[in-house]
Amino acid sequence: MRVVKLRTPLALAAHALAAISSLRAAPSVDFETRVVLHLQALTVAQDRTSTTGVSRDGEVGPSQAIAFELLVPWGPGKSQVSVNLTAKLLSVTPGGEAVLMLESQAKRPGRPPLTASRELRLAEEGSGLFEIFGEDDRRLLLAIRGEQVRRAVVRPPAVVGAPVRFTVAVERVDGDRSVLLETNELHTFVGQSVEYSFRSGQDETLETVRLALLPSAISGDIMTIDASISGALPGAGGTVLLSRNERIAASRHSVSPIAATVGTPPAGYRFQVTPDF
């Protein structure tokens, strides 16, 4: 049986420090793409387009939709169309287009409202048309022009839960035989993941394993843990890739084995995970 020396202290310290820092973190400043919108109401009758003099401006971002209200003159006298429009920024494509979802409700007194929706894609400085109302041979359209801008936004600090300690015993496995290599303590919080990883050998003898533990919830004396294993181990036919997720319900101080092995009989590693909370 081949025993390897695992090189982990630096990585473990870094992950633990990241978890502690997130608990004390102040609000952070980030940048996001937003779209400045200019709306102009137009009427079309007998293939002639006329401006109504009604326009609105606003700015929409990825986290919150924006609503517009417009009163548009319609026909003779003081008749008007009341328009409520909501714009949502769905995404910005890799090609630089802002994808907007537009939803409108337009109504005249004494008539049922008309609803319309469409997805509109705007380049960095682009425009489009959105038909929202029609009656006889007249139609009401919105000409929408958008300009993408970058805004600084303040993100609230991450909210973390109760502290959690994992004792992780690492065993080398060769068939029915196993040997304890080392034991480590990982400290984190409910809702924050922590990792253990190592790398050994190279080329056909390369062994790399990563264990991620996320304590997602505590109910009484039971903790729900989302565990994932990834990496690569040598197998009979060459390198075998590892990728597996598990959900574990563990009581305080109970031991849950998580295997990172390949082949039959199994060869690789086993993690004995013991939570304390």
FIGU-138337 format. One record per residue (C-alpha): x, y, z. Coordinates in steps of 0.05 Angstrom, whole numbers, plus 32768, in hexadecimal, padded with zeros to 4 digits. Layout:
<recs>
XYZ ...
</recs>
This chain:
<recs>
800080008000 801B80447FEC 8014807C8020 801680C48008 80258103802E 7FEB81348026 7FFC817D801E 7FC081A2803B 7FCF81D38075 7FD68211804A 7F9682048023 7F7081F48062 7F8782338084 7F72825C8048 7F2C823F8045 7F2282488090 7F3A8290808C 7F0A829E8052 7ED08284807C 7EE382AF80B8 7EED82ED808D 7EA882E6806E 7E8982E980B3 7EAA832C80C2 7EA68348807B 7E8D838F8070 7E5F839E8036 7E8683977FF5 7E8583C37FB7 7E7883A17F75 7E6983B67F2E 7E2D83A17F04 7E1383B07EBF 7DD383D87EBD 7DAB83F47E83 7D93843D7E7E 7D51843C7E58 7D2F84747E32 7CE784677E1E 7CC0848F7DEA 7C7784837DD9 7C6584827D8F 7C2484797D69 7C1F84587D25 7BE284647CF8 7BDD84577CAD 7C2884497CAB 7C37848D7CC9 7C5E84927D0A 7C5284CC7D39 7C7284DE7D7B 7C4584E97DB7 7C7485137DE1 7C7284DF7E19 7CB584C27E2F 7CD484A37E6D 7D1B84947E85 7D3284607EB7 7D69842F7EC8 7D6283E47ED1 7D9383B47EF1 7D9A83697EFB 7D7E836A7F42 7D3E83927F3A 7D0B83A17F04 7CF483E77EF3 7CAD84007EE8 7C9684387EBA 7C52845B7EB8 7C3D84837E7B 7BFE84A97E66 7BFC84AC7E1B 7BCC84DA7DF4 7B9E84B07DC8 7B6D84C97D95 7B46850A7D96 7B3585307DD5 7B55851C7E18 7B5584D17E0D 7B9384AE7E28 7BB284697E2D 7BCE84577E72 7C0C842C7E6C 7C3084057EA2 7C7283E67E8B 7CA383BA7EB1 7CEA83AE7E98 7D1783777EB3 7D60836C7EA2 7D6783217E98 7DB0831D7E84 7DE9833B7E5B 7E01830B7E26 7E4A82FD7E18 7E4183247DD7 7E2D83627DFF 7DE283627DF5 7DB483747E2F 7D7983457E32 7D3B83687E4C 7CF6834C7E5C 7CBF83807E51 7C7883797E6A 7C4283AD7E61 7BF983BA7E70 7BD583F07E48 7B8D84067E53 7B5A843B7E41 7B1E844E7E6C 7AE4841F7E60 7B0D83EB7E3B 7B3083AC7E55 7B7C83B37E5C 7BAB83967E28 7BEA83727E3E 7C2983667E16 7C6E834A7E23 7CAD833F7DFC 7CF783317E04 7D2283697DE9 7D6D83647DDB 7D9583A57DDB 7DDD83AF7DC8 7E0883DD7DF3 7DE584187DD4 7DA883FB7DB0 7D5E84067DA6 7D1F83DF7D97 7CD383E57D90 7C9D83C77DBC 7C5383C97DA6 7C2783CE7DE4 7BE283E47DCC 7BB783E57D8D 7B7283FD7D7A 7B5383FB7D35 7B8C84117D06 7BB584357D3C 7BED84177D64 7C14842F7DA0 7C5E841D7DA3 7C97842B7DD2 7CDA843C7DB4 7D0D84237DE6 7D5584397DE6 7D87841B7E16 7DCE842B7E2B 7DF783FB7E56 7E1D84197E91 7E4883FD7EC9 7E3284107F10 7E5484067F52 7E2683E37F83 7E2F83D27FCD 7E2383887FDD 7E0C83778023 7E3B834B804B 7E3083008048 7E0282E5807E 7E1E82A7809F 7E01827880D1 7E198253810E 7E62823B8112 7E7181F480FD 7EAF81C98107 7EBE818D80DC 7EF1815980F1 7F09813780B1 7F3280F780B6 7F5480E48075 7F5F809A8067 7F848077802F 7F5B803E8012 7F7580007FED 7F3F7FCC7FE8 7F2B7FB5802E 7F677FD7804D 7F69801F8065 7F9A8049808C 7F90808C80AE 7FBC80C2808E 7FA9810180B4 7F71812580D8 7F5E816E80CE 7F2C819F80EB 7F0681CC80BB 7EE0820880D7 7EA6822A80B3 7E5E824280BD 7E19822B80A8 7E1082428061 7E5B82478052 7E82820E8031 7EC881F88046 7EF981CD801E 7F30819A8027 7F5C818A7FEC 7F9F816A7FDA 7FCA81597F9E 7FFE81237F98 802881057F60 802781187F16 801580FC7ED2 7FFB80B47ED9 800480B57F25 7FE080F77F2F 7FAF80F87F69 7F8681367F77 7F4881367FA4 7F1C816F7FBC 7EE781677FF2 7EB581A07FFB 7E8681A28037 7E4B81D1803D 7E2381D0807E 7DE181E78060 7DB181E1809B 7DAB81CC80E4 7D6B81B08101 7D71819D814A 7DAB816C814F 7DAC815D8104 7DD6818280D1 7DCC817D8085 7E0F817C8061 7E1881838016 7E5981608005 7E7D815D7FC2 7EB981357FAB 7EE281477F6E 7F2781387F52 7F4D81017F2E 7F6C80BF7F42 7F95808C7F1B 7F6D804F7F04 7F7A800F7EDF 7F6D80307E9B 7F8A80747EAB 7F7580B17ED2 7F2D80AE7EED 7F0880EF7EFB 7EE080F77F3B 7EA0811F7F40 7E6A810E7F73 7E3981337FA1 7E1981197FE0 7DE781348012 7DF3811C8059 7DC681218096 7DF6811C80D1 7DED8122811C 7E1F81468147 7E61811F814E 7E4980E7811F 7E7A80CE80EB 7E6880CE80A1 7E9680AC806F 7E9F80CD802B 7EC680A37FF8 7EF480BB7FC1 7F0780797FA1 7F0A80587F5D 7F0A80107F43 7EF97FCC7F61 7F147FBF7F94 7F1080097FA6 7F5080327FAA 7F58807B7FBE 7F4280A17FFC 7F0A80A4802F 7EF780E08059 7ED880D5809D 7EB2811580AC 7E9B812680F2 7E72816680FD 7E6E818F813C 7E3C81C88142 
</recs>
